[in-house]
Amino acid sequence: MIYLDYAASTPISDIALHAYTQSAKQFFANTESAHDAGTDATHLLENARRSIASLLNGDPNGIYFTSGGTEANVLAIQSMVKTFSQGHIITSSAEHSSVLNTFSQLEREGYYVTYLPYNESGQIPLESLIKAIRPDTILVSITFGNSEIGTLQPIKKIGKELAKRRILFHTDAVQAFGKVEIDVNELYLSAVSVSSHKLHGPKGVGACYISPSISWKQILPGTVHENGFRPGTVNVPGIFSFAAAAEDAINRLNAEQKKFTNLRAHLVNELAHPNIVIEGEQGLPHIIGIRIKGLEGQYVMLELNRKGIAVSTGSACSVGQHQPSKTLRAMGRTSDEARELVRISLGRDTTMQEIEKAVDGFKEILTRCSVTKI
């Protein structure tokens, strides 16, 4: 199988796996236990906390480990918004389902929500966001890099404008962490969500960074773990493995960016055709959103799967729903066009030979479906 769905999940690396097995054997105690074994586990946990914080250029006191990116998004947004009894919050209509579902719940609870569309390139124009701000706006949540087409948002420009107005700013950086540099201070970020299994760490682990200067409200009263941020015994081996994977990803960042850019350029060049559309401005080079005009993405995905090539029709959290891509709909595409989306996402192990086979697969599908031949 040629795996081109790394934006959905990645295989755990040898470095991360070694970190997990060794820590699981030696530091298995509960971090809340008062004995020496518990203290040792706590020390390992705090080392991982400092590691993740340093990769974001943040304060370790602002790192809260979670079960993944989804929980990090939900808890970050809710814990900050709930410090206000009411108010206005802003997001985009193309966010991850965990963000959109959280905003929908907050809307039912009486908060006012504005959902911003994208422009044709897949970005939120800064002027549109500024225009949407109201006197009672308390928080904005905008994804760092889109999970379906890879477009990067103007995070620094947005952050600077929000900082002037003392508005909280959260970003879902699950797809971007480990792929681009993220400095929470330079980008004026109040909170960031990241995940482990997108960068060759174990599944079921993530983190949320909330600046220690920001107030947040405990969602479940009486919670003691992670300074009251979330309940449940802390997954020390998973967290330590996540930190190892993240450090490794950052060390490889420049080399992998160059590799992904070259592979992407070759793929896009080989697929140049009037009936093939590459969606969005290049942002995260490892994510490419592709449409074949007149063919549903679900059909293309299944045909490629028959050829031993694994791709996706969009975000892995919603592909089973057979809905039009919310990203393309936010960009103004029709429902039919939005159903045509196929996502190819590159990874550490992707080779040029695999890209060539994927290109051949697309060409065969076009030919067999009697669309104009390449």
C-alpha positions in Angstrom: 0.0 0.0 0.0 1.3 3.5 -0.9 0.2 5.6 2.0 -0.5 9.2 1.1 -2.8 10.1 4.0 -0.3 11.4 6.6 -2.5 14.3 7.5 -4.9 11.8 9.0 -2.3 9.9 11.0 1.3 8.9 10.9 3.2 5.7 11.9 4.9 6.0 15.3 8.6 6.6 14.8 11.4 4.4 16.3 12.4 7.3 18.5 8.9 7.8 19.9 8.3 4.1 20.3 11.5 3.6 22.2 10.6 6.6 24.5 7.2 5.0 25.1 8.3 1.5 25.9 11.2 2.6 28.2 9.1 5.1 30.1 6.1 2.7 30.3 8.4 0.1 32.0 10.2 2.5 34.4 7.8 5.3 35.1 4.4 3.6 35.4 3.3 5.2 38.7 0.5 7.7 39.0 1.8 11.2 39.1 -0.6 12.1 41.9 0.9 9.3 44.1 3.0 10.7 47.0 5.7 8.0 47.0 9.0 8.1 45.2 7.7 6.2 42.2 5.0 8.8 41.7 7.6 11.6 42.1 9.8 10.0 39.4 6.8 9.9 37.0 6.1 13.5 37.8 9.6 14.5 37.0 9.4 12.8 33.6 6.1 14.5 33.0 7.5 17.9 33.8 10.5 17.3 31.5 8.0 16.6 28.7 6.1 19.7 29.6 9.2 21.9 29.3 10.1 20.2 26.0 6.8 21.0 24.3 6.8 24.5 25.8 10.2 25.2 24.4 9.2 24.1 20.9 6.4 26.7 21.0 8.6 29.3 22.8 6.1 29.3 25.6 6.0 29.0 29.4 5.9 25.4 30.7 3.3 26.5 33.1 1.0 27.0 30.2 1.2 23.5 28.8 -1.7 21.1 29.6 -1.6 17.6 28.2 -4.8 16.1 26.7 -6.0 13.0 24.9 -5.4 14.7 21.5 -6.1 17.7 19.4 -9.9 17.4 19.7 -9.9 17.6 23.4 -7.3 20.3 23.4 -9.5 22.4 21.1 -12.7 21.8 23.2 -11.1 22.5 26.6 -9.0 25.5 25.4 -12.0 27.3 23.9 -14.5 26.4 26.7 -12.2 27.1 29.6 -11.3 30.6 28.3 -14.8 31.6 27.1 -16.5 30.4 30.3 -14.6 33.1 32.2 -17.2 35.4 30.6 -20.9 35.1 31.3 -21.7 36.2 27.8 -20.1 37.7 24.8 -19.3 37.5 21.1 -16.9 34.9 19.6 -15.5 34.5 16.1 -14.3 31.5 14.1 -14.3 30.4 10.4 -16.8 28.1 8.8 -14.1 25.7 7.8 -12.7 24.8 11.2 -12.1 21.3 12.5 -15.3 19.7 13.6 -14.2 19.8 17.3 -14.0 23.7 17.0 -17.3 24.0 15.1 -19.1 21.7 17.5 -17.8 23.6 20.5 -18.9 27.0 19.0 -22.3 25.5 18.2 -22.7 24.4 21.9 -21.6 27.8 23.1 -24.1 29.4 20.8 -26.9 27.3 22.3 -25.7 28.5 25.7 -26.2 32.1 24.8 -22.9 33.3 23.3 -23.0 35.1 20.0 -21.0 33.5 17.2 -19.8 34.8 13.8 -18.6 32.3 11.2 -16.3 33.8 8.7 -16.0 32.4 5.1 -12.7 32.0 3.2 -11.8 33.9 0.1 -11.2 31.9 -3.2 -7.6 31.1 -2.2 -8.7 29.5 1.1 -7.7 32.3 3.5 -9.6 34.7 5.8 -9.0 38.3 4.7 -7.8 40.3 7.6 -10.2 43.1 6.9 -13.1 40.7 7.0 -12.1 39.6 10.5 -11.6 43.1 11.7 -15.0 44.1 10.4 -16.6 41.2 12.3 -15.2 42.4 15.7 -17.7 43.9 18.0 -17.3 45.7 21.3 -18.3 42.5 23.2 -16.0 40.2 21.2 -14.1 38.0 23.7 -12.3 35.3 21.6 -11.3 34.4 18.1 -10.4 30.8 17.0 -8.8 30.4 13.6 -7.0 27.2 12.4 -3.3 27.6 11.7 -3.2 25.4 8.6 -6.2 23.9 6.9 -6.5 20.1 7.2 -8.1 19.6 3.7 -6.1 21.9 1.4 -3.2 23.0 3.6 -3.7 26.7 3.3 -2.0 28.8 6.1 -3.9 31.7 7.6 -2.3 35.1 8.4 -1.9 34.2 12.0 0.6 36.8 13.0 -1.4 39.6 11.4 -4.6 38.4 13.0 -2.9 38.0 16.4 -1.4 41.5 16.3 -4.8 43.1 15.6 -6.5 41.0 18.3 -3.8 41.8 20.9 -4.4 45.6 20.3 -8.0 45.0 21.2 -7.3 42.6 24.1 -9.2 39.8 22.4 -8.2 36.2 23.2 -6.8 34.3 20.2 -6.8 30.5 19.9 -5.5 28.5 17.0 -5.8 24.8 16.1 -2.3 24.1 15.1 -2.7 20.3 14.9 -1.7 20.1 11.2 1.0 22.8 11.5 2.9 21.8 14.6 6.2 20.1 13.6 5.8 21.3 10.0 6.3 25.0 10.5 7.8 27.1 13.2 5.3 28.3 15.8 6.3 31.0 18.3 3.3 31.8 20.6 4.8 35.2 21.6 5.8 36.3 18.1 2.3 35.3 16.8 0.4 37.0 19.7 -1.3 33.7 20.6 -3.4 33.2 23.7 -3.8 29.5 23.2 -2.7 26.7 20.8 -3.8 23.1 20.3 -1.4 20.4 19.1 -1.5 16.7 18.7 1.0 13.8 18.8 -0.1 11.3 16.1 0.3 13.9 13.3 4.1 14.0 13.7 4.9 10.3 14.3 4.0 10.2 18.0 1.5 7.9 19.6 -2.3 8.3 19.3 -4.4 9.5 22.2 -2.0 12.3 23.2 -2.1 16.0 22.6 -1.5 19.3 24.4 -3.0 22.7 24.8 -1.0 25.8 25.5 -2.7 28.7 27.3 -0.6 31.7 28.2 -0.2 31.8 32.0 -1.3 35.5 31.7 -4.7 34.3 30.5 -7.5 33.4 33.0 -9.4 30.2 32.4 -12.3 28.4 34.2 -12.2 24.8 35.2 -14.7 22.8 33.1 -15.2 20.0 35.5 -15.1 21.2 39.2 -12.9 19.1 41.5 -10.5 18.0 38.8 -6.9 17.7 40.1 -4.9 16.4 37.1 -3.1 18.9 34.9 -3.6 21.7 37.4 -7.4 21.1 37.2 -7.5 21.4 33.4 -8.8 17.9 32.7 -9.7 14.7 34.7 -8.1 11.3 34.5 -4.8 9.7 35.2 -2.0 11.3 33.2 -0.6 9.2 30.3 3.1 9.8 31.2 4.6 7.3 28.7 2.4 8.7 25.8 3.3 12.2 26.8 7.0 11.5 27.0 6.8 9.7 23.6 5.0 12.7 22.2 7.7 15.1 23.4 10.4 12.8 21.8 8.5 12.8 18.5 7.9 16.5 18.5 11.6 17.3 19.2 12.6 14.9 16.3 10.0 16.6 14.0 11.4 20.1 14.8 14.9 18.9 14.2 13.9 17.5 10.8 11.6 20.5 9.9 13.8 22.3 7.3 14.8 19.1 5.5 11.3 17.8 5.4 9.8 21.1 4.2 12.2 21.0 1.3 11.4 17.4 0.5 7.6 18.0 0.7 7.9 21.1 -1.5 9.8 19.2 -4.2 7.4 16.2 -4.1 4.4 18.6 -4.2 5.8 20.6 -7.2 6.3 17.4 -9.1 2.8 16.1 -8.4 1.2 19.4 -9.3 3.2 19.7 -12.5 2.4 16.1 -13.6 -1.3 16.6 -12.9 -1.5 19.9 -14.9 -4.8 19.5 -16.9 -7.9 21.5 -17.6 -10.0 19.0 -15.7 -7.8 18.9 -12.6 -8.0 21.7 -10.0 -5.4 22.2 -7.2 -7.3 24.0 -4.5 -5.9 26.8 -2.3 -2.7 28.7 -2.1 0.3 26.6 -1.1 0.8 26.7 2.6 1.6 23.5 4.3 3.4 21.7 1.4 2.6 18.2 2.6 -1.2 18.7 2.1 -2.6 19.0 -1.5 -6.3 19.4 -2.2 -7.2 18.1 -5.6 -10.5 18.1 -7.6 -11.2 16.1 -10.8 -14.1 18.0 -12.4 -17.2 15.9 -12.7 -15.9 13.1 -10.4 -16.9 12.7 -6.8 -13.9 12.5 -4.5 -15.3 9.4 -2.8 -15.2 7.6 -6.2 -11.6 8.8 -6.9 -10.5 7.7 -3.4 -12.0 4.2 -3.8 -10.5 3.8 -7.2 -7.0 4.8 -6.0 -7.5 2.4 -3.0 -8.1 -0.4 -5.5 -4.7 0.4 -7.0 -3.1 0.2 -3.6 -2.9 4.0 -3.0 -4.3 5.4 0.2 -5.6 9.0 0.0 -8.5 10.8 1.7 -11.6 12.8 0.7 -10.9 15.4 3.4 -10.5 15.6 7.2 -10.4 12.1 8.7 -12.8 13.2 11.4 -15.7 13.6 8.9 -14.9 11.6 5.7 -17.4 8.9 6.6 -20.3 11.4 6.5 -20.1 11.9 2.7 -20.7 15.6 3.0 -19.3 18.3 0.7 -15.9 19.7 1.9 -16.7 22.5 4.4 -13.4 24.1 3.3 -14.4 24.3 -0.3 -17.9 25.5 0.6 -16.3 28.2 2.7 -14.3 29.2 -0.4 -17.5 29.6 -2.4 -17.4 26.4 -4.3 -20.7 24.7 -5.2 -21.8 21.6 -3.3 -21.0 19.4 -6.3 -17.5 20.9 -6.6 -17.0 20.5 -2.8 -17.8 16.8 -3.2 -15.0 16.4 -5.7 -12.2 17.0 -3.2 -9.5 14.5 -2.8 -6.7 15.1 -0.3 -3.1 13.8 -0.8 -0.9 14.3 2.2 2.8 13.5 2.2 5.0 12.1 4.9 8.4 11.3 6.1 8.5 8.0 4.1 7.0 9.3 0.9 9.1 8.8 -2.2 9.2 10.2 -5.7 8.4 6.7 -7.0 5.2 6.7 -4.9 4.2 10.1 -6.3 4.7 8.8 -9.8 2.4 5.9 -9.1 -0.2 8.3 -7.7 0.0 10.4 -10.8 -0.5 7.3 -13.0 -3.5 6.4 -10.9 -5.1 9.8 -11.5 -4.4 9.6 -15.2 -5.9 6.1 -15.4 -9.1 7.2 -13.7 -9.4 10.2 -16.0 -9.0 8.0 -19.1 -11.4 5.3 -17.9 -14.1 7.8 -17.0 -14.0 9.3 -20.5 -12.9 12.6 -19.3 -10.5 14.4 -21.7 -7.2 12.4 -21.6 -4.1 13.9 -20.1 
